[in-house]
Amino acid sequence: MKKLLLFSFLTLSFGSLWAQNTGYWQQHVDYKMDVTMDVSNYGYKGTQELIYTNNSPDTLKKVYYHLYNNAFQPGSEMDARIQSIRDPDARMVNKIKVGSNEMKQSRIKMLKPNETGYLNITDFKQDGTTASVETVGTILEVTLVKPILPNSKTTFTLNFDGQVPIQIRRSGRNNAEGVALSMAQWYPKMAEFDFEGWHADPYIAREFHGVWGNFDVSITIDKDYVLGGTGYLQNKNEIGHGYQDSGVVVTVPKKAKTLTWHFKAPMVHDFTWAADKNYIHDIVQGPNGVDLHFLYKDNPKYIQNWKNLQPKTAQLMEFYNKTVGDYPYKQYSVIQGGDGGMEYAMCTLILGQGSFDGLLGVTAHEMAHSWFQHVLANNESKHGWMDEGFTSFLEDLGMNEIADKKVENPFAGAYAGYFSMVNSGKELPQSTHADRFDENRVYSITSYSKGELFLTQLMYLIGKENLMKSLKKYYNDFKFKHPTPNDIKRSAERISGANLDWYLTDWTQTTNTIDYGIREPRDIGEKTIVTLERIGRMPMPIDLLVEYTDGTMESFYIPLRMMSFEKQNPNPAIKRTILGDWAWAYPTMEFMIAKPKSTIKKITIDPSGLMADIKKENNVYKQ
């Protein structure tokens, strides 16, 4: 195991080292934490040593930590947001009757003192000297004893005292499926500082951002509890519970009341765990020597679903590896412990009851996050669509790949979601901060559906082969480097040679829509003039299919001038004519078909259906 960890560390660190040598920089953290959990009252105490490396060109006079648990207190920003947003998350509210009306009441507002979450920090020191700290909601502000100079290190130490809240969202205790402890966002976590500055966002509703580093975590808990989560268990032959090597018999002294689980996790930006006395723990060998761990409640009604899930998970990981790039760690854990599904480093916490299809679908999605949120790790608060959308794209491809019956367009649901949002009139640009959306529904569609369409439309723009090469290049070039939207755009440009800045701008920074139409064709002798019109503000190149009354077909391709690119014929079996390019400023485009109008049966803009044209009815002419 030590050799494995050393190899993993060297492999995972290489990208960061390479980046530092080429002008890119990012901060680095090394955590060492010892925590003791009291399962009788769900309180825990711990110590943390954090070696912080400032690779930036800035001299830092303050640092910030996230104290996520503090969100689960009456009067917190998260509580206020639940009460003010138009469509609060159903998991975070109780429905109550007030007269004849049904009201939604924040569950956080109703928490009693022994049900809340909190994280209190004491004895904070920098290099052994006490520093000044202030807790501001879910953020700890630290005024440093001495500035951290560029390219230097400092060591922070602190004590923390926490309480696990009743599970309302993601982390917590005793959730609806009876899982005792879902320990996500449970420790004092250093905020990210990058080329944009500090990202010390309060915990209001959404996702997370973190600093790459190494975690050394020891968790002492009642000996009957089974744990799973981030990292590699260092003392598995002392712990047992299914982790021990084959043939090893683990004997825990009868007088012992607790066990201390020791985990190490190299080059991750978070550490999560879950624990329950009634977990079944299975290990299945995945691709490339990855151990797939499954921890789930011993409930006879759902055990078979979890057994059936295991080979499918291995299949999905193999497909994801081939599609994007190799999963870089040597373990991944699927754990019953969430209030839906949430991705974490080397693991996911998900609901474990319900149908097998539901279990497989949520696993496919959350595991796909490993390639994006937990290897690439863009800032989800600012660019959630890059993570959720790209994850949904990979999930849909993967689920279709392993399905008994494959569909022609596995992305149809994403298009339907996007169209419904546009028609609602409530769309906001994808560049909107995750906490600023007026409705949860609009945030979800913007991040998941419209984010997925960013990639499916790239397939339309540059071709499937170029898109898949771009995805691999993006992953290879930016893993462990917190990419930004421009990075995926540049990856696609480098692979295809197309100019795509217009696409990134229109699709992600505006609510411009795509709408092209076909006017009534007109005869000119034995030929036909076809006029196309751009009705929407957002431009696109045009694929067009003409079907004739004699059963033959031909296609036409109209490049977009600002792309400076011609896509390869997506269907070589059909003769294609490349027309002159269409510049955005011209609202119409005419071209000639060398046959009379009477021979034309049908003309279709974008027969692939990959262009997110909001009015499909004017994309087709039929005679």
C-alpha positions in Angstrom: 0.0 0.0 0.0 2.8 2.4 0.8 4.3 1.8 -2.7 0.9 2.4 -4.2 0.4 5.6 -2.4 3.9 6.9 -3.3 3.2 6.0 -7.0 -0.2 7.7 -6.9 1.2 10.8 -5.3 4.0 11.2 -7.8 1.6 10.5 -10.7 -1.1 12.9 -9.4 1.4 15.6 -8.6 3.1 15.6 -11.9 0.4 17.7 -13.6 0.7 20.4 -10.9 4.5 20.5 -11.1 4.4 20.8 -14.8 1.9 23.6 -14.5 4.0 25.5 -12.0 7.0 25.2 -14.4 5.1 26.8 -17.3 3.8 29.9 -15.5 0.5 28.4 -14.1 0.3 28.3 -10.3 -2.1 26.9 -7.8 -2.0 26.6 -4.0 -1.3 23.4 -2.2 -2.5 22.0 1.2 -1.4 19.1 3.3 -4.0 18.2 6.0 -3.4 16.0 9.0 -6.5 15.5 11.1 -7.4 13.4 14.1 -11.1 13.3 15.0 -13.1 11.4 17.6 -16.8 10.8 17.0 -19.3 10.4 19.9 -22.1 8.4 18.4 -24.3 8.9 21.5 -24.8 12.6 20.9 -23.3 13.1 17.3 -20.7 15.5 18.6 -17.1 15.2 17.4 -13.8 16.8 18.4 -10.6 17.0 16.4 -7.3 18.6 15.7 -6.0 19.8 12.4 -2.5 20.6 11.1 -2.4 22.2 7.7 0.7 23.0 5.8 -0.2 25.7 3.3 2.0 26.3 0.3 1.6 29.7 -1.3 2.6 29.1 -5.0 1.0 32.5 -6.0 2.9 35.7 -6.8 0.9 37.4 -4.0 1.8 38.0 -0.3 -1.1 36.8 1.7 -2.1 38.6 4.9 -5.3 36.8 5.6 -6.7 33.3 4.8 -10.2 31.9 4.9 -11.7 28.6 5.9 -15.1 27.1 5.2 -17.2 26.0 8.2 -20.0 24.4 6.3 -21.7 22.9 9.3 -22.7 26.3 10.5 -25.3 26.6 7.6 -27.5 24.2 9.5 -28.6 26.7 12.2 -31.8 28.7 12.4 -31.2 32.2 10.9 -28.3 31.1 8.7 -28.0 32.3 5.1 -29.0 28.8 4.0 -32.1 29.0 6.2 -32.9 32.5 4.8 -32.5 31.3 1.3 -34.9 28.4 1.8 -37.5 30.8 3.0 -37.1 33.3 0.2 -36.6 31.3 -2.9 -39.7 30.6 -5.1 -39.2 26.9 -5.3 -37.2 25.6 -2.3 -35.6 22.2 -2.4 -38.3 19.7 -1.3 -35.8 17.9 0.9 -35.2 21.1 2.9 -38.8 22.0 3.8 -41.8 20.6 5.6 -45.3 21.1 4.1 -47.7 22.5 6.6 -51.3 23.6 6.5 -52.2 27.2 7.3 -55.9 27.5 7.1 -56.8 26.2 3.6 -53.3 26.9 2.2 -50.3 24.6 2.1 -47.1 26.3 3.2 -43.5 25.3 2.9 -41.5 25.6 6.2 -37.7 25.6 6.3 -36.5 22.5 8.2 -33.4 24.4 9.3 -35.6 27.1 11.0 -37.2 24.4 13.1 -34.0 22.7 14.3 -33.5 22.4 18.1 -30.1 23.1 19.6 -29.2 19.4 19.8 -30.2 19.0 16.1 -28.3 21.8 14.5 -24.9 21.6 12.9 -21.9 23.7 14.1 -18.1 23.8 13.8 -16.3 25.8 16.5 -12.6 26.6 16.2 -10.2 27.2 19.1 -6.5 27.6 19.6 -5.7 28.6 16.1 -2.0 29.1 15.6 0.3 29.9 12.7 3.7 28.4 13.1 3.1 28.0 16.8 1.9 31.6 17.4 -1.7 32.4 18.2 -3.5 34.1 15.3 -6.6 36.3 15.3 -9.8 34.6 13.9 -13.4 35.6 13.4 -16.3 33.3 12.5 -18.6 34.9 10.0 -21.4 32.5 9.3 -19.9 29.6 7.4 -16.5 31.4 6.9 -13.6 31.6 9.3 -11.5 34.8 8.6 -7.9 34.5 9.8 -5.7 37.5 10.2 -2.2 36.1 9.9 0.6 36.5 12.5 3.0 37.0 9.6 2.3 37.3 5.9 2.8 34.3 3.7 5.3 35.3 1.0 5.2 34.0 -2.5 6.7 30.5 -2.9 6.7 29.8 0.8 5.0 27.6 3.3 3.4 28.0 6.7 1.8 25.6 9.2 -1.6 26.2 10.7 -2.9 24.2 13.7 -6.3 24.4 15.3 -8.8 22.4 17.4 -12.4 22.0 16.3 -15.6 21.0 18.0 -18.5 20.0 15.8 -22.0 18.7 15.9 -23.5 16.6 13.1 -26.9 18.1 12.1 -30.1 16.2 11.4 -29.7 15.4 7.8 -31.3 18.1 5.7 -29.0 18.5 2.7 -26.1 16.2 1.9 -24.4 16.0 5.2 -26.0 14.9 8.5 -27.2 12.2 10.7 -30.0 9.7 10.7 -31.3 10.4 7.2 -34.6 9.1 5.7 -33.0 5.7 4.9 -31.6 5.3 8.4 -28.0 5.9 7.6 -26.3 7.1 10.9 -23.6 9.4 9.6 -23.1 11.2 6.3 -19.9 13.2 7.0 -19.6 15.6 4.1 -18.3 19.2 4.5 -17.5 18.3 8.2 -14.1 19.8 8.9 -12.5 23.2 8.7 -11.6 23.5 5.0 -9.2 26.0 3.5 -10.8 28.2 0.9 -9.3 28.4 -2.6 -7.1 31.3 -3.6 -6.3 31.5 -7.3 -5.6 34.0 -10.1 -9.0 35.5 -9.5 -8.4 35.9 -5.7 -10.1 34.3 -2.8 -13.2 32.1 -3.3 -14.6 32.3 0.3 -18.2 31.9 -0.7 -20.7 31.4 2.1 -22.5 28.1 2.1 -26.0 29.0 0.9 -27.2 26.3 -1.4 -24.9 25.0 -4.0 -21.6 23.3 -4.7 -18.0 23.5 -3.6 -14.5 24.5 -4.5 -11.3 23.4 -2.9 -7.5 23.4 -2.8 -5.6 20.4 -4.2 -3.6 18.6 -1.5 -3.0 15.5 0.5 -5.1 14.3 3.5 -4.0 12.1 6.4 -7.1 11.5 8.5 -7.6 9.3 11.6 -11.2 8.8 12.7 -12.0 7.2 16.1 -15.5 5.8 16.4 -17.5 3.1 18.1 -16.1 -0.3 16.9 -19.4 -1.5 15.5 -19.5 1.2 12.8 -18.4 0.5 9.3 -16.8 3.4 7.4 -16.4 4.2 3.8 -15.3 7.3 1.9 -12.3 9.2 0.5 -8.8 7.8 0.5 -7.0 4.5 1.2 -7.4 2.7 4.5 -3.9 2.3 6.0 -4.7 -0.1 8.8 -7.2 -2.4 7.1 -5.9 -5.6 8.7 -6.5 -4.0 12.1 -10.0 -2.7 11.2 -11.5 -5.5 9.2 -15.2 -4.9 8.3 -14.5 -6.3 4.8 -11.3 -4.2 4.2 -8.8 -6.8 5.4 -6.6 -8.8 3.0 -7.8 -12.2 1.9 -7.2 -14.8 4.6 -6.6 -12.3 7.4 -8.7 -12.8 10.5 -9.1 -9.5 12.4 -9.6 -9.8 16.1 -10.7 -6.7 18.1 -10.2 -7.0 21.8 -13.6 -7.4 23.6 -12.8 -4.6 26.0 -12.1 -2.2 23.1 -15.0 0.2 22.6 -13.7 2.1 19.6 -11.6 1.6 16.5 -9.4 4.3 14.9 -9.6 4.3 11.1 -6.6 5.8 9.3 -7.0 7.0 5.8 -4.6 8.7 3.4 -5.8 10.5 0.2 -3.2 12.0 -2.3 -4.1 15.0 -4.5 -7.7 15.5 -3.7 -9.6 18.7 -2.8 -12.0 17.2 -0.2 -12.4 14.4 2.2 -15.8 12.7 2.9 -16.9 9.7 4.9 -20.0 7.9 6.0 -20.6 5.4 8.8 -23.3 3.0 9.9 -23.5 -0.1 12.1 -25.5 -2.0 9.5 -23.5 -1.5 6.3 -22.8 -4.5 4.1 -19.4 -3.9 2.5 -18.5 -5.5 -0.9 -15.4 -5.0 -3.0 -15.3 -5.6 -6.7 -12.3 -5.3 -9.0 -12.8 -2.5 -11.5 -10.7 -1.5 -14.6 -7.0 -0.7 -14.2 -6.8 -2.3 -10.8 -9.3 0.0 -9.2 -11.1 -1.4 -6.1 -14.8 -0.6 -6.3 -16.3 -0.5 -2.7 -20.0 -0.8 -2.1 -21.4 0.1 1.3 -25.1 -0.2 1.8 -27.7 -1.0 4.5 -28.5 -4.6 5.3 -32.1 -4.3 4.0 -33.3 -7.5 2.3 -35.6 -5.6 0.0 -32.7 -3.8 -1.7 -29.7 -6.0 -1.4 -30.1 -7.6 -4.8 -30.2 -4.1 -6.4 -26.9 -3.4 -4.9 -25.4 -6.7 -6.0 -26.7 -6.0 -9.6 -25.2 -2.5 -9.5 -21.6 -3.8 -9.0 -20.8 -5.2 -12.5 -22.6 -2.2 -14.1 -20.4 0.2 -12.1 -17.3 -1.5 -13.4 -18.6 -1.3 -17.0 -19.4 2.4 -16.6 -15.9 3.1 -15.2 -14.3 1.3 -18.1 -16.4 3.3 -20.6 -15.6 6.6 -18.8 -11.9 5.8 -18.9 -12.1 5.2 -22.7 -14.2 8.2 -23.4 -12.4 10.9 -21.3 -9.2 9.4 -19.8 -8.2 7.0 -17.0 -9.5 7.5 -13.5 -6.3 8.3 -11.6 -7.0 6.8 -8.2 -7.1 3.1 -7.1 -10.3 3.1 -5.2 -13.9 4.4 -5.6 -16.7 3.9 -3.1 -20.4 3.9 -3.8 -22.0 4.5 -0.4 -25.7 4.6 0.7 -25.7 7.8 2.7 -27.0 10.8 0.7 -30.3 12.6 0.3 -30.2 12.0 -3.4 -26.8 11.8 -4.8 -23.6 13.9 -4.4 -20.1 13.5 -5.7 -17.0 13.5 -3.4 -13.4 12.7 -3.8 -13.0 8.9 -4.5 -16.6 8.3 -3.5 -20.3 9.2 -3.7 -23.1 9.3 -1.2 -26.4 8.3 -2.7 -29.9 7.1 -1.8 -30.0 3.3 -1.7 -33.6 2.5 -1.8 -36.0 2.6 -4.8 -35.8 0.9 -8.1 -32.6 -0.6 -9.6 -32.8 1.7 -12.6 -32.8 4.7 -10.2 -29.9 3.3 -8.3 -27.9 2.7 -11.5 -28.8 6.1 -12.9 -27.6 8.1 -9.9 -24.4 6.0 -9.6 -23.7 6.6 -13.3 -24.1 10.4 -12.8 -22.2 10.7 -9.5 -19.3 8.5 -10.6 -19.0 10.5 -13.8 -18.4 13.6 -11.6 -15.0 12.0 -10.7 -13.6 12.9 -14.1 -14.9 16.5 -14.0 -15.5 17.8 -10.4 -12.8 15.6 -8.7 -10.1 15.5 -11.3 -10.6 18.6 -13.4 -12.4 20.5 -10.6 -13.6 23.8 -12.1 -15.3 26.3 -9.8 -18.8 25.0 -9.6 -20.2 28.2 -7.9 -19.2 30.2 -11.0 -19.4 27.6 -13.7 -21.6 24.8 -12.5 -22.5 23.9 -16.1 -19.0 22.8 -16.8 -19.3 20.1 -14.1 -23.0 19.2 -14.1 -23.4 19.5 -17.8 -20.3 17.6 -18.8 -21.1 14.9 -16.2 -24.6 14.6 -17.6 -23.2 14.2 -21.1 -20.8 11.4 -20.0 -23.6 9.8 -17.9 -26.0 9.7 -20.9 -23.4 8.3 -23.2 -22.4 5.7 -20.6 -26.0 4.6 -19.8 -26.7 4.2 -23.5 -23.6 2.2 -24.0 -24.5 -0.4 -21.3 -28.2 -0.4 -22.1 -29.9 -3.5 -23.6 -31.7 -1.2 -26.1 -29.7 1.8 -27.3 -31.4 5.0 -28.5 -30.3 7.2 -31.4 -30.2 10.4 -29.3 -29.3 9.7 -25.6 -29.4 13.5 -25.0 -33.1 14.1 -25.8 -34.0 14.8 -22.2 -31.4 17.6 -22.0 -32.9 19.3 -25.1 -36.4 19.0 -23.7 -35.3 20.6 -20.4 -33.6 23.4 -22.1 -36.5 24.2 -24.4 -38.9 24.2 -21.5 -36.7 26.7 -19.7 -36.5 29.0 -22.7 -40.3 28.9 -23.2 -40.8 29.8 -19.5 -39.0 33.2 -20.0 -37.0 32.7 -16.8 -33.7 31.8 -18.3 -30.5 33.5 -16.9 -27.0 33.3 -18.5 -24.9 30.4 -17.5 -22.4 32.9 -16.1 -24.8 33.7 -13.3 -23.3 32.7 -9.9 -25.0 29.5 -8.6 -26.4 31.3 -5.6 -28.0 34.1 -7.6 -30.6 32.1 -9.5 -34.3 33.1 -8.8 -35.4 29.5 -8.9 -33.8 26.1 -8.2 -35.4 24.7 -11.4 -33.7 27.3 -13.6 -30.4 26.7 -11.9 -30.7 23.0 -12.5 -31.7 23.2 -16.1 -29.0 25.8 -16.8 -26.3 23.7 -15.2 -27.4 20.2 -16.2 -29.3 20.4 -19.4 -27.9 23.5 -21.1 -24.4 22.5 -19.8 -24.8 19.2 -21.5 -25.9 20.8 -24.7 -22.7 22.8 -24.8 -21.0 19.5 -25.7 -23.7 18.0 -27.9 -23.7 21.2 -30.0 -19.9 21.1 -30.2 -20.6 17.7 -31.8 -22.8 19.5 -34.3 -20.3 22.3 -34.9 -17.0 20.4 -35.3 -18.1 16.7 -35.7 -18.3 13.8 -33.3 -14.7 12.7 -33.8 -13.3 16.1 -33.1 -15.5 16.5 -30.0 -14.4 13.3 -28.5 -10.7 14.1 -29.2 -11.3 17.6 -27.6 -12.8 16.0 -24.5 -9.7 13.8 -24.0 -7.4 16.7 -24.6 -9.2 18.9 -22.2 -9.0 16.2 -19.5 -5.3 15.4 -20.2 -4.2 19.0 -20.3 -6.2 20.3 -17.3 -6.6 17.5 -14.8 -5.7 18.8 -11.3 -5.7 22.4 -12.6 -9.2 23.9 -12.0 -10.0 24.7 -15.6 -12.2 27.7 -16.7 -14.7 27.9 -19.6 -12.0 29.2 -21.9 -10.0 26.0 -21.4 -12.6 23.7 -22.9 -13.1 26.1 -25.7 -9.4 26.2 -26.5 -9.1 22.5 -26.3 -11.8 22.2 -29.0 -10.2 24.9 -31.1 -6.8 23.2 -31.0 -8.2 19.9 -32.1 -10.6 21.1 -34.8 -8.9 24.3 -36.0 -12.3 26.1 -35.7 -12.8 29.5 -34.1 -15.2 29.1 -31.2 -15.1 32.2 -29.1 -18.4 33.3 -30.5 -20.0 30.0 -29.3 -18.6 30.2 -25.8 -19.8 33.8 -25.5 -23.3 33.4 -27.0 -24.1 30.1 -25.3 -22.7 30.7 -21.8 -22.8 34.5 -21.2 -26.1 35.4 -22.8 -29.6 34.0 -23.2 -29.4 34.3 -27.0 -31.3 31.6 -28.7 -31.0 29.7 -32.0 -33.9 29.9 -34.4 -33.5 29.2 -38.2 -36.3 28.8 -40.7 -37.0 27.8 -44.3 -39.1 30.1 -46.5 -41.3 28.8 -49.3 -38.9 27.6 -52.1 -39.5 29.1 -55.5 -39.0 27.8 -59.0 -36.6 29.3 -61.5 -36.9 27.2 -64.6 -35.8 23.7 -63.8 -34.1 24.8 -60.7 -35.3 25.8 -57.2 -34.2 28.7 -55.0 -34.2 28.0 -51.3 -34.1 30.9 -48.8 -33.1 30.3 -45.2 -33.6 32.9 -42.5 -31.9 33.5 -39.1 -34.6 34.5 -36.7 -32.7 34.0 -33.4 -29.8 36.1 -32.3 -27.3 33.2 -32.0 -25.6 32.1 -35.2 -24.8 28.5 -36.2 -23.5 26.7 -39.3 -26.3 24.9 -41.1 -26.6 21.2 -42.1 -29.5 20.8 -44.5 -31.0 17.6 -46.0 -33.1 17.6 -49.1 -35.3 14.5 -49.9 -36.7 14.1 -53.3 -39.9 12.4 -54.6 -37.9 9.7 -56.3 -36.5 8.6 -52.9 -33.0 10.1 -53.4 -31.4 12.6 -51.0 -28.6 15.1 -51.0 -27.3 17.4 -48.2 -25.9 20.9 -48.1 -23.6 22.5 -45.6 -23.4 26.2 -45.0 -20.3 27.1 -42.9 -20.5 30.0 -40.4 -18.2 32.7 -41.5 -16.9 33.5 -38.0 -15.9 29.9 -37.4 -13.4 29.8 -40.3 -14.1 26.1 -40.5 -15.7 23.4 -42.6 -17.0 20.3 -40.9 -16.5 16.8 -42.4 -19.5 15.2 -43.9 -21.3 13.5 -40.9 -23.0 11.1 -43.4 -20.7 10.2 -46.2 -23.3 7.9 -47.7 -25.2 11.0 -48.8 -23.7 13.4 -51.4 -23.0 16.7 -49.8 -22.5 20.2 -51.3 -20.6 22.8 -49.4 -22.0 26.3 -50.0 -20.5 29.7 -49.4 -20.3 30.7 -45.8 -23.0 32.7 -44.0 -22.0 35.8 -42.1 -24.0 36.6 -39.0 -25.0 40.2 -40.1 -27.0 38.8 -43.0 -30.5 37.7 -41.8 -31.1 35.5 -44.9 -29.2 33.1 -47.1 -30.2 31.8 -50.6 -28.9 28.9 -52.5 -30.0 26.9 -55.6 -31.0 23.3 -56.0 -30.5 22.0 -59.5 -33.9 20.4 -59.6 -37.5 21.8 -60.0 -39.5 22.4 -56.9 -42.0 19.7 -57.9 -39.3 17.0 -57.3 -38.7 18.1 -53.7 -40.5 16.1 -51.0 -38.9 17.6 -47.9 -36.2 20.0 -46.7 -34.8 19.7 -43.2 -32.5 22.0 -41.2 -30.3 19.9 -38.9 -31.5 16.4 -39.5 -29.3 15.2 -36.6 -31.4 17.2 -34.0 -28.2 18.3 -32.3 -28.7 22.0 -32.8 -30.8 23.5 -30.0 -33.1 25.4 -32.4 -36.0 26.6 -30.2 -38.7 26.3 -33.0 -38.4 23.0 -34.7 -41.6 23.6 -36.7 -40.0 26.1 -39.1 -36.9 23.8 -39.6 -38.8 21.7 -42.0 -40.4 22.3 -45.4 -42.8 19.7 -46.8 -44.5 19.7 -50.1 
